[in-house]
């Protein structure tokens, strides 16, 4: 088959997020600047597999495997490089022209089934038609004005590809018929409906249309909203189909992923309009479930991209109940939780339209409640505080929740609040808190004793409950090895650094064989006109072992700005070590000559040892290299 152009490979590599791709295979959790998880290449219970979104590489500190997004798929799915490029482009939804794979290669790169692929294409066509009907036709003008009256700009409508389904039974039906598309497949996709008499008609009529994408950004469904006072559900979603499952879909998840990673948190909202309105304030990390309660599948998606969630549901009773339920699910998944309780029972869309984007931004930043504070508020709403029995019951419940807090300062804060609210001394509350903590401990013990662990594999995320710090290199690395690491890392990441170090080395070799091999490849890599890029250099290498070495180098923390002086110091450290090794070899030679009673040879070798030690003492580390190196 034709070779993939280098610029196409570069475009795919540069436009792909390695965390997203590996996230399809490994449950990742953010830790510092990187993401960590259990290595898919060897069995382990403590995560040692690290993915760097900044450098677009992965490395396992346990088994040593590493590389970029292409080498991950090559190793994990046993693909060729060409097959891996195709698969990365597909998973990243990149519109690039690639040479056709052979039949054998195509089998190695599984695509959606033919039917599901066609369903997705049908949704793409329908989205374009609905969007055109909203913005460019007389029939869509009333719906467009409705959206504008609600403060939605045309730019926002464009961004979210919002559309309009006219009040006709055959708008999409006839559109598909003219293109010879399978109408029965469109029914199965949830775009059309089949009546009892066999007639096929549009499912969505006289509604504002919100396209829904899955976690890979593929169009898989719609939610149609009534905008007139008519009978029927306010929102009508696509039915359950092979590509549309509400339990697994979060609105704006794929589109908001970058911002979620930037903020390191998701903003969990209730409705599409909330997500869209909040995005106009500059907060692009908003997501919403599809008119359902939060599910375990939703939690799994959230955990792939963030460890913190801010819940901002409607301020009415239903919204408060939903926030409490969602928060409990998130807490079970070890996600840090905050809650925004909007005043006057407003939803985020109403709040923004009433008070403006800046006010919401301020509220989001400075008015969030901790999960404990929200739970105490939630529990207090359930009690009649004018009744002593109810007040005592609430205090017991509040202390039970406070007992779950690990941080002493945070516990003290809530005890002080209870003390002030009910005029009870803190020592008295602490005495009762101790009983609550003991009860919590008993409950945990009973749960552990009653749980049947026999013949049961641990759940996929069990090892994520108590993340350990990423294992460091065992023991102290020799100075010369650290020096060689820093030199090699600098040359891979910066071509100017390569030129400077190449000149300073003056023909000296790296003591580490892998580094010397990388250095040789790097000379050829730059001579071929390539730019400095660790990920691209990995693709240039054919030896998987050397790819692993590059990934391990990229995970090393090094000074941001290196100088010629620093490079010279590293090289001196290398040369010093080589001189020390030379001295040891000559000392061994002396002993061997003495054993063989070669006194003349022993004297000559001893003389060389003296000269070499003198060079070491004078920091004159240059010496003539012979065949022993």
PERANOR-V473145 format. One record per residue. N is the residue number from 1. RES is the residue in one letter. OMEGA is omega as a letter, one per 20 degrees, with the letter a starting at -180 (* if undefined). NEAR is the number of other C-alpha atoms within 8 Angstrom. D_LAST is the distance of its C-alpha to the last C-alpha in whole Angstrom. Layout:
N|RES|OMEGA|NEAR|D_LAST + N|RES|OMEGA|NEAR|D_LAST
This chain:
1|X|a|6|44 + 2|X|r|4|44 + 3|X|r|5|40 + 4|X|r|9|41 + 5|X|a|6|41 + 6|X|r|6|38 + 7|X|r|6|40 + 8|X|r|9|42 + 9|X|r|10|39 + 10|X|a|9|39 + 11|X|r|8|42 + 12|X|a|12|42 + 13|X|a|8|39 + 14|X|a|6|40 + 15|X|a|6|44 + 16|X|r|9|43 + 17|X|a|9|43 + 18|X|r|13|40 + 19|X|r|11|42 + 20|X|a|7|45 + 21|X|a|12|43 + 22|X|r|10|41 + 23|X|r|10|45 + 24|X|a|7|46 + 25|X|a|7|44 + 26|X|r|10|43 + 27|X|a|11|45 + 28|X|r|12|44 + 29|X|a|13|45 + 30|X|r|11|44 + 31|X|a|7|42 + 32|X|a|5|41 + 33|X|a|8|40 + 34|X|r|10|39 + 35|X|r|14|40 + 36|X|a|13|39 + 37|X|r|13|41 + 38|X|a|14|40 + 39|X|r|12|37 + 40|X|a|8|38 + 41|X|r|7|35 + 42|X|a|6|36 + 43|X|r|6|38 + 44|X|r|7|39 + 45|X|r|6|41 + 46|X|a|8|40 + 47|X|r|14|39 + 48|X|a|13|35 + 49|X|a|13|35 + 50|X|r|12|35 + 51|X|a|13|37 + 52|X|r|13|36 + 53|X|a|12|39 + 54|X|a|5|38 + 55|X|r|8|35 + 56|X|r|13|36 + 57|X|r|14|33 + 58|X|r|14|33 + 59|X|r|15|31 + 60|X|r|12|31 + 61|X|r|11|30 + 62|X|a|6|31 + 63|X|r|7|29 + 64|X|a|10|27 + 65|X|r|10|29 + 66|X|r|16|29 + 67|X|r|16|30 + 68|X|a|12|33 + 69|X|r|14|37 + 70|X|a|12|36 + 71|X|r|12|33 + 72|X|a|12|35 + 73|X|r|11|38 + 74|X|a|12|36 + 75|X|a|8|34 + 76|X|a|9|38 + 77|X|r|6|40 + 78|X|a|7|38 + 79|X|r|12|38 + 80|X|r|7|37 + 81|X|a|9|36 + 82|X|r|8|39 + 83|X|r|13|41 + 84|X|r|14|40 + 85|X|r|11|40 + 86|X|a|10|44 + 87|X|r|9|44 + 88|X|r|13|43 + 89|X|a|13|45 + 90|X|a|8|48 + 91|X|a|9|48 + 92|X|r|10|47 + 93|X|a|9|51 + 94|X|a|8|49 + 95|X|a|5|51 + 96|X|r|6|49 + 97|X|r|4|49 + 98|X|r|6|47 + 99|X|a|8|47 + 100|X|r|5|49 + 101|X|r|9|47 + 102|X|a|7|47 + 103|X|r|6|50 + 104|X|r|7|47 + 105|X|a|9|45 + 106|X|a|10|48 + 107|X|a|7|49 + 108|X|a|8|45 + 109|X|a|10|46 + 110|X|r|6|49 + 111|X|r|4|52 + 112|X|r|7|55 + 113|X|a|6|58 + 114|X|a|6|60 + 115|X|a|8|63 + 116|X|r|10|61 + 117|X|r|9|59 + 118|X|r|8|63 + 119|X|r|13|64 + 120|X|r|12|62 + 121|X|r|8|62 + 122|X|r|9|66 + 123|X|r|12|65 + 124|X|r|9|64 + 125|X|a|8|67 + 126|X|r|9|69 + 127|X|r|12|67 + 128|X|a|9|68 + 129|X|r|9|71 + 130|X|a|13|72 + 131|X|r|12|70 + 132|X|a|10|72 + 133|X|r|14|76 + 134|X|a|15|75 + 135|X|a|10|74 + 136|X|a|7|76 + 137|X|r|9|79 + 138|X|a|5|83 + 139|X|a|8|82 + 140|X|a|13|79 + 141|X|a|10|81 + 142|X|r|7|82 + 143|X|r|11|79 + 144|X|r|10|77 + 145|X|r|8|80 + 146|X|a|9|80 + 147|X|a|10|76 + 148|X|r|10|76 + 149|X|r|7|79 + 150|X|r|7|77 + 151|X|a|7|74 + 152|X|a|10|72 + 153|X|r|8|71 + 154|X|r|7|70 + 155|X|r|6|67 + 156|X|r|10|66 + 157|X|r|10|68 + 158|X|a|8|66 + 159|X|a|6|63 + 160|X|r|9|64 + 161|X|a|11|66 + 162|X|a|14|69 + 163|X|a|15|72 + 164|X|r|14|75 + 165|X|a|13|77 + 166|X|a|11|80 + 167|X|r|7|83 + 168|X|a|8|83 + 169|X|a|9|83 + 170|X|r|8|81 + 171|X|r|10|79 + 172|X|a|10|76 + 173|X|a|13|77 + 174|X|r|8|79 + 175|X|r|8|75 + 176|X|a|11|73 + 177|X|a|10|76 + 178|X|r|7|76 + 179|X|r|6|72 + 180|X|r|6|73 + 181|X|a|7|71 + 182|X|a|8|72 + 183|X|r|11|74 + 184|X|r|6|74 + 185|X|r|9|70 + 186|X|r|12|71 + 187|X|r|12|73 + 188|X|r|9|71 + 189|X|r|11|68 + 190|X|r|13|71 + 191|X|a|14|72 + 192|X|r|16|75 + 193|X|r|10|78 + 194|X|a|9|80 + 195|X|a|8|84 + 196|X|a|5|86 + 197|X|r|4|87 + 198|X|r|6|84 + 199|X|r|7|84 + 200|X|a|11|81 + 201|X|r|11|81 + 202|X|r|14|78 + 203|X|a|9|77 + 204|X|r|10|77 + 205|X|r|10|80 + 206|X|a|10|81 + 207|X|r|13|78 + 208|X|a|13|75 + 209|X|r|13|72 + 210|X|r|13|69 + 211|X|a|13|66 + 212|X|r|11|63 + 213|X|r|14|60 + 214|X|a|13|58 + 215|X|r|10|54 + 216|X|r|9|53 + 217|X|a|9|55 + 218|X|r|9|57 + 219|X|a|11|61 + 220|X|a|13|62 + 221|X|r|14|66 + 222|X|r|10|68 + 223|X|a|12|71 + 224|X|a|12|74 + 225|X|r|11|76 + 226|X|r|12|80 + 227|X|r|8|81 + 228|X|r|4|84 + 229|X|a|5|87 + 230|X|r|5|87 + 231|X|a|4|87 + 232|X|r|4|84 + 233|X|a|6|80 + 234|X|r|6|79 + 235|X|r|8|75 + 236|X|a|9|75 + 237|X|r|9|72 + 238|X|r|10|70 + 239|X|r|6|71 + 240|X|a|9|68 + 241|X|r|9|67 + 242|X|a|7|64 + 243|X|a|11|62 + 244|X|r|11|64 + 245|X|a|9|64 + 246|X|a|10|65 + 247|X|a|9|63 + 248|X|a|8|60 + 249|X|r|13|60 + 250|X|a|13|60 + 251|X|r|12|62 + 252|X|a|12|59 + 253|X|a|11|56 + 254|X|a|10|54 + 255|X|a|7|55 + 256|X|a|12|55 + 257|X|a|10|51 + 258|X|a|8|50 + 259|X|r|10|52 + 260|X|r|14|52 + 261|X|r|10|48 + 262|X|a|6|49 + 263|X|a|8|52 + 264|X|r|10|50 + 265|X|r|12|53 + 266|X|r|14|56 + 267|X|a|11|60 + 268|X|a|12|62 + 269|X|a|13|65 + 270|X|a|11|68 + 271|X|r|10|69 + 272|X|a|9|68 + 273|X|r|7|70 + 274|X|a|12|68 + 275|X|a|13|65 + 276|X|r|10|66 + 277|X|a|12|68 + 278|X|r|15|65 + 279|X|a|11|62 + 280|X|r|9|65 + 281|X|a|10|64 + 282|X|r|6|60 + 283|X|a|10|59 + 284|X|a|9|58 + 285|X|a|14|57 + 286|X|r|15|60 + 287|X|r|14|60 + 288|X|r|13|63 + 289|X|a|15|64 + 290|X|r|10|67 + 291|X|r|6|70 + 292|X|r|7|69 + 293|X|r|7|68 + 294|X|a|10|64 + 295|X|r|9|62 + 296|X|r|7|59 + 297|X|r|8|58 + 298|X|r|13|58 + 299|X|r|12|57 + 300|X|r|8|54 + 301|X|a|9|53 + 302|X|a|10|54 + 303|X|r|12|51 + 304|X|a|10|48 + 305|X|a|13|49 + 306|X|r|14|50 + 307|X|a|13|51 + 308|X|r|11|54 + 309|X|r|13|57 + 310|X|a|13|60 + 311|X|r|13|63 + 312|X|r|14|66 + 313|X|r|15|69 + 314|X|a|14|72 + 315|X|r|13|74 + 316|X|a|9|77 + 317|X|a|7|78 + 318|X|r|7|76 + 319|X|r|10|73 + 320|X|r|12|73 + 321|X|a|8|73 + 322|X|r|10|70 + 323|X|r|12|68 + 324|X|r|10|68 + 325|X|r|8|68 + 326|X|a|10|65 + 327|X|r|11|63 + 328|X|r|8|64 + 329|X|r|12|61 + 330|X|a|12|59 + 331|X|r|10|59 + 332|X|a|7|58 + 333|X|r|7|55 + 334|X|r|8|54 + 335|X|r|11|54 + 336|X|a|9|55 + 337|X|r|13|59 + 338|X|a|12|61 + 339|X|r|13|65 + 340|X|r|13|66 + 341|X|a|10|70 + 342|X|a|12|72 + 343|X|r|6|76 + 344|X|r|6|79 + 345|X|a|9|78 + 346|X|r|11|76 + 347|X|a|11|73 + 348|X|r|13|70 + 349|X|r|10|72 + 350|X|a|8|75 + 351|X|a|12|74 + 352|X|r|13|72 + 353|X|a|10|75 + 354|X|a|6|77 + 355|X|r|8|75 + 356|X|a|9|72 + 357|X|a|11|68 + 358|X|r|7|67 + 359|X|r|9|69 + 360|X|r|12|68 + 361|X|r|10|64 + 362|X|r|9|65 + 363|X|a|10|67 + 364|X|a|9|63 + 365|X|a|7|61 + 366|X|a|6|64 + 367|X|a|8|66 + 368|X|r|12|64 + 369|X|r|11|65 + 370|X|r|9|63 + 371|X|r|10|63 + 372|X|r|9|65 + 373|X|r|8|67 + 374|X|r|10|68 + 375|X|r|10|69 + 376|X|r|10|71 + 377|X|a|8|73 + 378|X|a|10|73 + 379|X|a|11|75 + 380|X|r|10|77 + 381|X|a|7|78 + 382|X|a|6|79 + 383|X|r|9|81 + 384|X|a|9|85 + 385|X|r|8|84 + 386|X|a|6|88 + 387|X|a|7|88 + 388|X|a|7|87 + 389|X|r|6|86 + 390|X|r|11|84 + 391|X|r|12|82 + 392|X|r|8|81 + 393|X|r|8|80 + 394|X|a|11|78 + 395|X|r|9|76 + 396|X|a|9|75 + 397|X|a|9|73 + 398|X|r|10|72 + 399|X|r|12|71 + 400|X|r|12|69 + 401|X|r|11|67 + 402|X|r|12|66 + 403|X|r|13|65 + 404|X|a|8|62 + 405|X|a|9|61 + 406|X|a|6|57 + 407|X|a|6|57 + 408|X|a|7|60 + 409|X|a|6|61 + 410|X|r|8|62 + 411|X|a|12|64 + 412|X|a|8|66 + 413|X|a|8|66 + 414|X|r|9|68 + 415|X|r|12|70 + 416|X|r|9|71 + 417|X|r|8|72 + 418|X|a|11|74 + 419|X|a|12|76 + 420|X|a|8|77 + 421|X|a|6|78 + 422|X|r|6|80 + 423|X|r|7|81 + 424|X|a|9|79 + 425|X|a|7|77 + 426|X|r|9|73 + 427|X|r|6|74 + 428|X|r|8|76 + 429|X|a|12|74 + 430|X|r|9|71 + 431|X|r|8|73 + 432|X|r|9|73 + 433|X|a|12|70 + 434|X|r|9|69 + 435|X|r|8|71 + 436|X|r|12|69 + 437|X|r|11|66 + 438|X|r|8|67 + 439|X|r|8|69 + 440|X|r|11|65 + 441|X|r|8|63 + 442|X|r|8|66 + 443|X|r|8|66 + 444|X|a|8|62 + 445|X|r|8|62 + 446|X|a|8|65 + 447|X|a|8|63 + 448|X|a|7|60 + 449|X|a|7|63 + 450|X|a|6|64 + 451|X|a|6|62 + 452|X|a|5|61 + 453|X|a|5|57 + 454|X|r|4|57 + 455|X|a|4|56 + 456|X|r|5|55 + 457|X|r|4|52 + 458|X|r|5|51 + 459|X|a|5|52 + 460|X|a|5|49 + 461|X|a|7|49 + 462|X|a|7|49 + 463|X|a|11|46 + 464|X|a|9|47 + 465|X|a|7|49 + 466|X|a|5|47 + 467|X|r|8|44 + 468|X|r|7|41 + 469|X|a|4|39 + 470|X|a|6|36 + 471|X|r|7|33 + 472|X|r|4|31 + 473|X|a|6|27 + 474|X|r|4|27 + 475|X|a|4|26 + 476|X|r|5|25 + 477|X|r|7|21 + 478|X|a|6|19 + 479|X|a|7|19 + 480|X|a|10|16 + 481|X|r|10|16 + 482|X|r|9|20 + 483|X|r|12|19 + 484|X|r|14|16 + 485|X|a|10|19 + 486|X|r|10|22 + 487|X|a|11|20 + 488|X|r|11|20 + 489|X|r|11|23 + 490|X|a|10|24 + 491|X|r|13|23 + 492|X|a|13|25 + 493|X|a|9|28 + 494|X|a|10|28 + 495|X|r|11|28 + 496|X|r|7|28 + 497|X|r|9|26 + 498|X|a|11|23 + 499|X|a|9|24 + 500|X|a|9|24 + 501|X|r|12|21 + 502|X|r|8|19 + 503|X|a|7|21 + 504|X|a|9|19 + 505|X|r|9|16 + 506|X|r|6|16 + 507|X|r|4|13 + 508|X|a|5|11 + 509|X|r|6|9 + 510|X|r|9|10 + 511|X|r|8|8 + 512|X|a|8|11 + 513|X|r|7|11 + 514|X|r|8|15 + 515|X|r|12|15 + 516|X|r|11|12 + 517|X|r|8|15 + 518|X|a|9|18 + 519|X|r|9|17 + 520|X|r|8|16 + 521|X|a|9|20 + 522|X|r|10|21 + 523|X|a|8|21 + 524|X|a|8|23 + 525|X|a|11|25 + 526|X|r|11|26 + 527|X|r|7|27 + 528|X|r|6|29 + 529|X|r|6|31 + 530|X|r|7|31 + 531|X|r|6|32 + 532|X|r|11|30 + 533|X|a|9|31 + 534|X|a|11|29 + 535|X|a|11|31 + 536|X|r|9|31 + 537|X|r|12|27 + 538|X|r|12|28 + 539|X|r|9|30 + 540|X|a|7|28 + 541|X|r|10|25 + 542|X|a|7|26 + 543|X|a|6|23 + 544|X|r|7|25 + 545|X|a|7|22 + 546|X|r|10|21 + 547|X|r|13|25 + 548|X|r|13|25 + 549|X|r|11|22 + 550|X|a|13|24 + 551|X|r|13|27 + 552|X|r|12|25 + 553|X|a|10|24 + 554|X|r|10|28 + 555|X|a|7|29 + 556|X|r|6|28 + 557|X|r|5|30 + 558|X|r|5|29 + 559|X|a|5|31 + 560|X|a|4|33 + 561|X|r|4|32 + 562|X|a|7|29 + 563|X|r|6|29 + 564|X|r|8|26 + 565|X|r|6|26 + 566|X|r|8|25 + 567|X|r|12|22 + 568|X|r|9|21 + 569|X|r|8|22 + 570|X|a|13|19 + 571|X|r|12|17 + 572|X|r|9|17 + 573|X|r|11|17 + 574|X|a|14|13 + 575|X|r|10|12 + 576|X|a|11|14 + 577|X|a|9|12 + 578|X|r|9|9 + 579|X|r|13|11 + 580|X|r|9|13 + 581|X|r|8|10 + 582|X|r|8|9 + 583|X|r|11|13 + 584|X|r|8|13 + 585|X|a|8|11 + 586|X|r|12|13 + 587|X|r|11|16 + 588|X|r|8|16 + 589|X|r|10|15 + 590|X|a|13|19 + 591|X|a|9|20 + 592|X|r|8|19 + 593|X|r|12|21 + 594|X|r|10|24 + 595|X|a|7|24 + 596|X|a|6|24 + 597|X|r|6|27 + 598|X|a|9|24 + 599|X|r|8|26 + 600|X|r|6|25 + 601|X|r|9|21 + 602|X|r|13|21 + 603|X|a|9|23 + 604|X|a|8|20 + 605|X|r|12|17 + 606|X|r|11|20 + 607|X|r|8|20 + 608|X|r|9|17 + 609|X|a|11|17 + 610|X|a|8|20 + 611|X|a|8|19 + 612|X|r|10|16 + 613|X|r|9|18 + 614|X|r|8|21 + 615|X|r|10|18 + 616|X|a|12|18 + 617|X|a|7|22 + 618|X|a|6|22 + 619|X|r|7|20 + 620|X|a|7|18 + 621|X|r|10|15 + 622|X|r|6|14 + 623|X|a|5|12 + 624|X|r|4|10 + 625|X|r|6|7 + 626|X|a|5|6 + 627|X|r|4|5 + 628|X|a|4|4 + 629|X|*|4|0
